[in-house]
Amino acid sequence: MKEFVEFIAKHLVDAPDSVSIEVAQPNEKTIELTLKVGPDDVGKVIGKQGKTAQAMRTLLTAIAAKEGKRAILKILD
């Protein structure tokens, strides 16, 4: 899941080297991914009215559901 989100984020931003993802697992059924990008690229990852971020969350939810887990994506500004 981490690699999937990282792949999408790196292709959306102007500075792919600034993309980093932290993974936390608060319990065995939940995975929390925290996405950090450069200050100039936050808008590109979030998208207009949050549509790009919502699409990433939807895809991530589908991937996690296959594994029987719940995924949470946080985007830091």
Short mmCIF file of the C-alpha atoms (twelve columns), coordinates in Angstrom:
data_MODEL
# 
_entry.id   MODEL 
# 
loop_
_atom_site.group_PDB 
_atom_site.id 
_atom_site.type_symbol 
_atom_site.label_atom_id 
_atom_site.label_alt_id 
_atom_site.label_comp_id 
_atom_site.label_asym_id 
_atom_site.label_seq_id 
_atom_site.Cartn_x 
_atom_site.Cartn_y 
_atom_site.Cartn_z 
_atom_site.pdbx_PDB_model_num 
ATOM 1  C CA . MET A 1  0.000   0.000  0.000   1 
ATOM 2  C CA . LYS A 2  2.832   2.372  0.838   1 
ATOM 3  C CA . GLU A 3  4.435   1.838  -2.558  1 
ATOM 4  C CA . PHE A 4  1.103   2.441  -4.315  1 
ATOM 5  C CA . VAL A 5  0.488   5.802  -2.634  1 
ATOM 6  C CA . GLU A 6  4.117   6.801  -3.138  1 
ATOM 7  C CA . PHE A 7  3.908   5.969  -6.859  1 
ATOM 8  C CA . ILE A 8  0.783   8.098  -7.351  1 
ATOM 9  C CA . ALA A 9  2.117   11.018 -5.303  1 
ATOM 10 C CA . LYS A 10 5.480   11.102 -7.088  1 
ATOM 11 C CA . HIS A 11 3.740   11.336 -10.448 1 
ATOM 12 C CA . LEU A 12 1.503   14.201 -9.319  1 
ATOM 13 C CA . VAL A 13 4.129   16.547 -7.870  1 
ATOM 14 C CA . ASP A 14 6.902   18.676 -9.399  1 
ATOM 15 C CA . ALA A 15 9.504   17.575 -6.819  1 
ATOM 16 C CA . PRO A 16 9.181   13.779 -6.461  1 
ATOM 17 C CA . ASP A 17 12.221  13.645 -4.160  1 
ATOM 18 C CA . SER A 18 10.273  15.509 -1.474  1 
ATOM 19 C CA . VAL A 19 7.597   12.799 -1.235  1 
ATOM 20 C CA . SER A 20 7.761   10.680 1.908   1 
ATOM 21 C CA . ILE A 21 5.290   8.316  3.546   1 
ATOM 22 C CA . GLU A 22 5.149   7.151  7.127   1 
ATOM 23 C CA . VAL A 23 3.237   4.007  8.002   1 
ATOM 24 C CA . ALA A 24 1.676   3.411  11.409  1 
ATOM 25 C CA . GLN A 25 -0.462  0.510  12.525  1 
ATOM 26 C CA . PRO A 26 -2.554  1.531  15.552  1 
ATOM 27 C CA . ASN A 27 -4.133  -1.936 15.645  1 
ATOM 28 C CA . GLU A 28 -4.011  -5.111 13.583  1 
ATOM 29 C CA . LYS A 29 -6.933  -4.136 11.331  1 
ATOM 30 C CA . THR A 30 -5.962  -0.508 10.632  1 
ATOM 31 C CA . ILE A 31 -3.107  0.983  8.632   1 
ATOM 32 C CA . GLU A 32 -2.427  4.715  8.808   1 
ATOM 33 C CA . LEU A 33 -0.400  6.310  6.003   1 
ATOM 34 C CA . THR A 34 0.888   9.863  6.405   1 
ATOM 35 C CA . LEU A 35 1.914   11.542 3.149   1 
ATOM 36 C CA . LYS A 36 4.364   14.456 3.202   1 
ATOM 37 C CA . VAL A 37 5.160   16.501 0.096   1 
ATOM 38 C CA . GLY A 38 6.906   19.792 -0.551  1 
ATOM 39 C CA . PRO A 39 5.030   22.982 0.354   1 
ATOM 40 C CA . ASP A 40 4.511   23.902 -3.303  1 
ATOM 41 C CA . ASP A 41 3.050   20.477 -4.163  1 
ATOM 42 C CA . VAL A 42 0.385   20.114 -1.469  1 
ATOM 43 C CA . GLY A 43 -2.294  21.571 -3.738  1 
ATOM 44 C CA . LYS A 44 -1.446  19.138 -6.526  1 
ATOM 45 C CA . VAL A 45 -1.858  16.136 -4.234  1 
ATOM 46 C CA . ILE A 46 -5.122  17.418 -2.752  1 
ATOM 47 C CA . GLY A 47 -6.593  18.566 -6.077  1 
ATOM 48 C CA . LYS A 48 -9.541  20.834 -6.764  1 
ATOM 49 C CA . GLN A 49 -12.076 20.548 -3.956  1 
ATOM 50 C CA . GLY A 50 -10.086 17.580 -2.622  1 
ATOM 51 C CA . LYS A 51 -11.024 15.294 -5.503  1 
ATOM 52 C CA . THR A 52 -7.522  13.932 -6.114  1 
ATOM 53 C CA . ALA A 53 -7.033  13.148 -2.425  1 
ATOM 54 C CA . GLN A 54 -10.460 11.512 -2.274  1 
ATOM 55 C CA . ALA A 55 -9.657  9.360  -5.314  1 
ATOM 56 C CA . MET A 56 -6.398  8.232  -3.690  1 
ATOM 57 C CA . ARG A 57 -8.279  7.360  -0.500  1 
ATOM 58 C CA . THR A 58 -10.880 5.386  -2.463  1 
ATOM 59 C CA . LEU A 59 -8.227  3.324  -4.238  1 
ATOM 60 C CA . LEU A 60 -6.361  2.779  -0.988  1 
ATOM 61 C CA . THR A 61 -9.567  1.619  0.717   1 
ATOM 62 C CA . ALA A 62 -10.132 -0.936 -2.045  1 
ATOM 63 C CA . ILE A 63 -6.596  -2.294 -1.723  1 
ATOM 64 C CA . ALA A 64 -6.876  -2.519 2.067   1 
ATOM 65 C CA . ALA A 65 -10.258 -4.241 1.865   1 
ATOM 66 C CA . LYS A 66 -8.674  -7.046 -0.173  1 
ATOM 67 C CA . GLU A 67 -6.389  -7.688 2.792   1 
ATOM 68 C CA . GLY A 68 -9.240  -7.380 5.290   1 
ATOM 69 C CA . LYS A 69 -7.916  -4.122 6.712   1 
ATOM 70 C CA . ARG A 70 -8.908  -0.457 6.952   1 
ATOM 71 C CA . ALA A 71 -6.610  2.228  5.535   1 
ATOM 72 C CA . ILE A 72 -6.414  5.882  6.513   1 
ATOM 73 C CA . LEU A 73 -4.529  8.420  4.378   1 
ATOM 74 C CA . LYS A 74 -3.419  11.691 5.961   1 
ATOM 75 C CA . ILE A 75 -1.854  14.459 3.904   1 
ATOM 76 C CA . LEU A 76 0.291   16.905 5.855   1 
ATOM 77 C CA . ASP A 77 0.585   20.518 4.731   1 
# 
